[in-house]
Amino acid sequence: MTIGTVSHRAAIYIADAPVVITSESHPNSNAWVPGTTLVASWLGPTTDEGAYPRYFYRLDRNSQATYTPVGWTATTGRNVLLTQDADGRAISSFGYYLHVVAEDRFGNIG
């Protein structure tokens, strides 16, 4: 008895480019800029706008943050105006890091 052959085709997109962040309030990431407000925007890993319908961001003092469901803010936009860090503290004279990760239309986050 021959069962046959099953064939499926699927397009797979692997985003190997990071989210690119820019800031109006802090245009040079290597220079100290005093202030209590961060204005930032980002581009997704691909030019296909529908491929990444949601983003998660976090502003903190940790240069190496790993995404977890707790402590990150979800948005469908691509820009933020922040006056507080992820812990609710007012932005002050410390070094901060803005972390952004993209969620693709299948729910994968990275």
C-alpha positions in Angstrom: 0.0 0.0 0.0 1.4 3.4 -1.0 0.4 6.3 1.1 1.9 8.9 -1.3 4.0 12.0 -0.9 2.9 15.1 0.9 4.5 18.4 -0.2 4.1 21.7 1.4 5.8 25.0 0.6 6.2 27.9 2.9 8.0 31.2 2.7 10.3 31.7 5.7 11.7 35.1 6.6 14.5 35.3 9.1 15.3 38.8 10.3 19.0 39.0 10.8 19.0 42.8 11.1 18.3 44.6 14.4 15.8 47.3 15.0 17.5 50.6 14.3 16.9 53.4 16.9 17.3 57.1 16.4 16.7 60.0 18.8 15.8 63.6 18.3 16.7 64.4 21.9 19.9 62.4 21.9 21.3 62.5 18.3 24.8 61.2 19.2 24.7 58.0 21.2 28.3 58.5 22.2 27.8 62.0 23.7 26.3 63.0 27.0 23.1 64.9 26.6 21.5 66.4 29.8 17.7 66.4 30.0 14.7 64.7 31.5 13.0 63.6 28.3 13.9 61.0 25.7 12.4 61.3 22.2 13.2 58.2 20.0 11.9 56.4 17.0 12.9 53.1 15.3 12.7 51.2 12.1 11.9 47.5 12.0 14.2 44.7 10.8 12.6 44.8 7.3 10.9 47.3 5.1 7.8 45.1 5.0 5.7 47.2 7.5 3.2 44.4 8.1 5.9 41.9 9.0 6.4 43.4 12.5 3.1 44.8 13.7 4.1 45.2 17.4 7.2 46.3 19.3 8.3 46.1 22.9 10.5 48.7 24.5 12.3 49.3 27.9 14.3 52.3 29.2 16.7 51.3 31.9 20.3 51.6 33.1 21.3 48.1 32.0 23.4 48.0 28.8 22.5 44.3 28.2 18.7 43.7 28.6 17.0 40.5 27.6 13.3 40.5 26.7 10.9 39.1 29.2 7.1 39.7 29.3 7.5 41.6 32.5 8.7 45.2 32.5 8.5 45.9 28.8 5.9 48.2 27.2 4.1 47.0 24.0 3.3 49.4 21.2 2.2 49.3 17.6 3.9 52.6 17.0 7.5 53.3 16.2 8.3 56.2 18.4 8.2 57.2 22.1 8.5 60.3 24.3 9.6 59.1 27.7 10.1 61.0 31.0 10.4 57.9 33.2 12.4 54.7 33.1 10.9 51.2 33.1 10.7 51.3 36.9 8.7 54.5 37.0 11.6 56.7 38.1 11.9 60.2 36.5 14.7 60.4 34.0 17.7 62.1 35.6 21.4 62.5 35.3 22.3 58.8 34.7 23.2 56.8 31.7 20.1 55.1 30.2 19.6 52.5 27.5 16.6 52.2 25.3 15.9 48.6 24.3 13.5 47.7 21.5 12.5 44.3 20.2 10.1 43.5 17.3 7.3 41.0 17.4 6.5 39.4 14.0 2.9 38.6 12.8 3.3 35.1 14.1 4.1 36.2 17.7 7.9 35.6 17.6 9.8 38.2 19.5 13.4 39.0 18.9 
